[in-house]
């Protein structure tokens, strides 16, 4: 049997689970911000991608909730944020920072995550993250009940161990964490195409 669902039937199905289970693996933007009173904030978002390469613009989606998420509040106020890439060694800390803490809580502290100052924005970054991308807010677009945050890249940091001299990122050493439906995935095996070893 093949299940075909039209838009008028979406309310009869758990479309959130069906979408999140099919659009995988998703990269994770571990976004650091700072509030107007100086409280550090750190939270992961798995609806994340590159929106443009000229100018280089990154985007991630912030979902709705009972109150506006601290990340979004901080970005609207400061117009700045940093996207930190999550490696396997940081996955547990990332998960801890995803919990619904209050605006007065420093997620760097509760997750046990070391930080250092940004070079181009007044926002802390995850010290052990293999890649940090410092961004200035371009715009926030309201889409339904969510918000799409677009940021112009103004500074890029990469750790020596994941950098290749041909201006490439070594994926084997990056060890990024992928988001599946309700779980996470290792991203370790790579191949080129065409490939005769793939299942027919």
Beta strands, then each sheet from edge to edge (+ up, - down):
strand 1: 29-34
strand 2: 40-45
strand 3: 48-53
strand 4: 56-62
strand 5: 80-85
strand 6: 115-117
strand 7: 124-126
strand 8: 131-143
strand 9: 146-158
strand 10: 163-164
strand 11: 168-169
strand 12: 177-179
strand 13: 184-186
sheet 1: 2+ 1- 5+ 8- 9+ 4- 3+
sheet 2: 6+ 7-
sheet 3: 10+ 11-
sheet 4: 12+ 13-
end
